[in-house]
Amino acid sequence: MRLVQVAVHADDLDRATEFYTVLLDAPPLARFDPGLVFFDLDGVRLLLDRNAPTSLLYLHVENVHDTLDKLDGLADLVSPPHVIFSHHDETLGPAGHDEWQAFIKDSEGNTVGLVAFQKP
């Protein structure tokens, strides 16, 4: 079994599409009017949908600080970047890496966790 799709609530599809295009550094895969926009998350579809509930996504990024800089003015910071765990084995992340997280609100009020694995 594998995850196929995650839906995120979006009141304003144009605004949400702009936000996720910048965050993901990729254009949407498809748009179906009146209210569905799809992005690709490494084989998992991200659906922006007016009828979806709010959600909490955790997205892998190369560097939390750089991603926040890229989103300057597009997102509200909920929790600044911080190390939440040091991985000593491969159970939940790459061994020998610190796991950095920051939390933002997207353009539609959904919380998004930014996660990066970096060597200390």
N, C-alpha and C positions, 0 to 999 in steps of 0.2 A: 504494500500500500504506500502511496506517496501523495503529498499535497499537490493539488492541481490549481486551485484558485483561492485568492483571498479578496474579499470585498471590503471597500472603505467608503464610508458615507461622504458624499460631496453635494452640498447645496448648490454651488456654482461650478459647473463642470469646466468652464473655460479657465477659471481661476485655479481650480484643482489640477487641471491638465498642465498649466504653466508651472505650478509648484513642483509636480512630480517629474516633469521634463527636466527641470533644473536639478532636482535632487538626484535623479537616476542617470542624468547625463545621457538621456535617450528619448526619442520621440515616442508617442503612443503607437501601439501595434494597429489599433483599430478604434473607430468611433461609430457608434450607432445611435442616431437620434431617435427619441428625444432625450436619452439620458444614460448612456453607457460608454465608458472609455476604458480601454485595456492597455496595460503595459506588460512587458516581459521581465520577470525577476528570475533570471537564470532557469527558465523552464517552468516557472510557476506564474500563472496569470494574476496580475494585480488589476482588479476591477474597481473603477470609480463609478459609484452608483448613487443616485438621489435617494433610493429606497433602502439602502444598506444601513445597518446600525453603525454607531461610532465604533472604533476599534483601537487596539494597541498593536502596532507593528514594530518588530525589531529588525532593522536592516543592517547588513554588513557593509561597512565602508572601509576604505583603506586607512583613513586618518580622520578621527572625529573632529579635530580642530580645523582641518582644511575644509571639511564638509560644511561646518558651521560658517566659515568665512565665505564659502560659495553661496550659501543661502542668505547672506546678509540682507536683512529687511524683509525676507519672505516668510520667516518663521519666528515664532515666539519661543524663547528659551525657557524650558521648564526646570531643567536640572543641568548644570554645567558639566563639562567633561571631567570624569574622574575614573580612577582604576577601581574596579569592583572585585577583581579576583586575579590571582597569579596562578597560571596553569602549570602544575608540576608533572602532569601526565596528559594523555590524549582524551580523557573521559568527556570533557565538555568544551574543549578547545585545544589549540596546538600547544604542546608542552614547551615550556621555556618562554612563554609569552604572557604579557599582562593583558587583561581584557578591559578596555576603555569603553565607557558608555556615557552618553549624553541624551537628554530627552527634550524634544521640541513639540510644539503644536503646529500641525500643518495648516494650510490655508482654510481648511474646513473645520478646525477644532479637534481633529483626531490627534492622539498622542503617537509620536514616532520615536522609538529608541534607535539611536545610532550606535553601532557596536564595531569596534576595531580591535584586532589582535596585534600587539606590537611587542617587540623585544624590549626589555627594560633598559 
